[in-house]
Amino acid sequence: MSHISRLAIYDWVVPAVDDRILKYAIIGSGMMGLEHIRNLIEIPNTQIVGVCDPHTPSLEQARRALNRVEGVRYFTDFRDLLTNTLADVVVIATPNNTHVEIATEVMRAGKHLLIEKPLCTSVTDCQTLISLQTSHGLANQVVWVGLEYRYMAPTARVLLEIEKGTIGSVKMISIREHQYPFLEKVNDWNRFNINTGGTLVEKCCHFFDLMCLIAKSRPVSVMASGSQDVNHLDEKYDGNIPDILDNAYVIVNFENGVRGLLDLCMFAEASKNEQEISIVGDKGKIEAMISESVVRVGKRKDGYGSYQEVPIEIDQNIVKGYHHGASYTEHMQFQSAVRDGREADVGLQDGLWSVAIGQAAHISIDEMRLVHVSEVML
Ligand SMILES: NC(=O)c1ccc[n+]([C@@H]2O[C@H](COP(=O)([O-])OP(=O)(O)OC[C@H]3O[C@@H](n4cnc5c(N)ncnc54)[C@H](O)[C@@H]3O)[C@@H](O)[C@H]2O)c1
């Protein structure tokens, strides 16, 4: 399991640009693929050589975004792209249920890989990729999971303060995401659990990853309550009503005693902050208000009610697309791992744990019981 070891990763410092050119291929050029393209265009010594998407409007939007870039080839089948481009790096930004098949081929082709979250829709599929990485001697490949909330500026500041010991030994991690309903996606893939892995895998893997990173421990059990109460109930696709839950509470117990709580609501767009993170240690408390870009730090030794509010500046030069600049920083860190030949900061194992907690939470909701994470780790 990864842990907070390299402070620089969480410090809001983008690594120096390296002059070796990295060639990229993008598989899936919908919303997230386009965000990657927009960021990569801005990063020096980075060249996009291929894009693949079977959906014509998605491929066309990539063409428009790349109209000033020479030498890009376009494909509708990812295998053709892998055979016909000399990419060093592949970015997978396709629907969740396609990840395992495409990642398998990309890894076998020997490319470095940045794969969007969630790694896969199930623990079993995540384990398939981990076995491939370990059994095929693919250790020199960087395989990085796009759990980019680690790189949002306020989150990065929180991680840094925790690592510095500002709040002492972490005991409780509470994350609230109160947001708008799921957006429309190509062929409506995100309306059904079978394609996404379920909301607590698809959406909440980000937050379970943060919990694991902050707790520095393995999740052991999960209790959850949730349902689909408001959203998408009047929609039908081929006669089927979406089955994705839109609100939940999830409690996660970690091996070292740290407790995590996720409060998810996807019909709460009338909110100041989309995400609020609160972490309490034995010496104090730190909070991040992501939309406000504010971090509050309170130290118990300073007395009742005392806290300091720190506005977090986001460098506008690096904010390309959504996610408060996190995608850009993620790419810079990914590139430094590729160029320096080091391990991914967010590897397959991190992807696995974040999916495992989500999967366990869904079972907990369905069966109304506490679920041991070992039950889903086959
Ligand atoms: N990092 C984040 O915060 C974040 C945010 C949104 C989405 N995502 C993830 O990004 C991925 C894509 O989501 P999206 O929002 O861009 O969806 P989208 O529907 O906008 O785009 C997906 C694209 O993949 C294409 N596609 C489907 N099968 C393909 C295949 N076999 N080969 C090539 N292309 C294929 C589709 O035609 C579509 O254009 C998902 O895994 C999603 O969970 C991550």
PDBQT file of the ligand as one rigid body, heavy atoms in Angstrom, charges set to zero:
ROOT
HETATM    1  N1  LIG A 401     -10.500  11.703 -12.672  1.00  0.00    +0.000 N 
HETATM    2  C1  LIG A 401     -11.741  12.069 -12.521  1.00  0.00    +0.000 C 
HETATM    3  O1  LIG A 401     -12.098  12.764 -11.592  1.00  0.00    +0.000 OA
HETATM    4  C2  LIG A 401     -12.745  11.607 -13.544  1.00  0.00    +0.000 A 
HETATM    5  C3  LIG A 401     -13.821  12.428 -13.896  1.00  0.00    +0.000 A 
HETATM    6  C4  LIG A 401     -14.720  11.950 -14.853  1.00  0.00    +0.000 A 
HETATM    7  C5  LIG A 401     -14.549  10.698 -15.412  1.00  0.00    +0.000 A 
HETATM    8  N2  LIG A 401     -13.507   9.915 -15.030  1.00  0.00    +0.000 N 
HETATM    9  C6  LIG A 401     -13.303   8.568 -15.579  1.00  0.00    +0.000 C 
HETATM   10  O2  LIG A 401     -12.888   8.712 -16.942  1.00  0.00    +0.000 OA
HETATM   11  C7  LIG A 401     -13.397   7.621 -17.712  1.00  0.00    +0.000 C 
HETATM   12  C8  LIG A 401     -14.183   8.197 -18.885  1.00  0.00    +0.000 C 
HETATM   13  O3  LIG A 401     -15.253   8.951 -18.389  1.00  0.00    +0.000 OA
HETATM   14  P1  LIG A 401     -15.854  10.166 -19.225  1.00  0.00    +0.000 P 
HETATM   15  O4  LIG A 401     -16.529  11.027 -18.234  1.00  0.00    +0.000 OA
HETATM   16  O5  LIG A 401     -14.836  10.762 -20.103  1.00  0.00    +0.000 OA
HETATM   17  O6  LIG A 401     -16.952   9.404 -20.106  1.00  0.00    +0.000 OA
HETATM   18  P2  LIG A 401     -17.470   9.800 -21.560  1.00  0.00    +0.000 P 
HETATM   19  O7  LIG A 401     -18.660   8.967 -21.821  1.00  0.00    +0.000 OA
HETATM   20  O8  LIG A 401     -17.553  11.280 -21.674  1.00  0.00    +0.000 OA
HETATM   21  O9  LIG A 401     -16.271   9.334 -22.512  1.00  0.00    +0.000 OA
HETATM   22  C9  LIG A 401     -15.893   7.992 -22.657  1.00  0.00    +0.000 C 
HETATM   23  C10 LIG A 401     -15.399   7.808 -24.090  1.00  0.00    +0.000 C 
HETATM   24  O10 LIG A 401     -14.826   6.506 -24.212  1.00  0.00    +0.000 OA
HETATM   25  C11 LIG A 401     -15.194   6.037 -25.512  1.00  0.00    +0.000 C 
HETATM   26  N3  LIG A 401     -15.043   4.586 -25.575  1.00  0.00    +0.000 N 
HETATM   27  C12 LIG A 401     -15.889   3.615 -25.162  1.00  0.00    +0.000 A 
HETATM   28  N4  LIG A 401     -15.369   2.402 -25.423  1.00  0.00    +0.000 NA
HETATM   29  C13 LIG A 401     -14.164   2.614 -26.005  1.00  0.00    +0.000 A 
HETATM   30  C14 LIG A 401     -13.144   1.765 -26.509  1.00  0.00    +0.000 A 
HETATM   31  N5  LIG A 401     -13.266   0.432 -26.438  1.00  0.00    +0.000 N 
HETATM   32  N6  LIG A 401     -12.051   2.323 -27.068  1.00  0.00    +0.000 NA
HETATM   33  C15 LIG A 401     -11.918   3.668 -27.135  1.00  0.00    +0.000 A 
HETATM   34  N7  LIG A 401     -12.844   4.529 -26.671  1.00  0.00    +0.000 NA
HETATM   35  C16 LIG A 401     -13.956   4.008 -26.114  1.00  0.00    +0.000 A 
HETATM   36  C17 LIG A 401     -16.629   6.508 -25.670  1.00  0.00    +0.000 C 
HETATM   37  O11 LIG A 401     -17.033   6.461 -27.030  1.00  0.00    +0.000 OA
HETATM   38  C18 LIG A 401     -16.544   7.903 -25.104  1.00  0.00    +0.000 C 
HETATM   39  O12 LIG A 401     -16.228   8.851 -26.098  1.00  0.00    +0.000 OA
HETATM   40  C19 LIG A 401     -14.228   6.778 -16.752  1.00  0.00    +0.000 C 
HETATM   41  O13 LIG A 401     -13.462   5.723 -16.256  1.00  0.00    +0.000 OA
HETATM   42  C20 LIG A 401     -14.574   7.734 -15.636  1.00  0.00    +0.000 C 
HETATM   43  O14 LIG A 401     -14.828   7.104 -14.408  1.00  0.00    +0.000 OA
HETATM   44  C21 LIG A 401     -12.593  10.366 -14.120  1.00  0.00    +0.000 A 
ENDROOT
TORSDOF 0
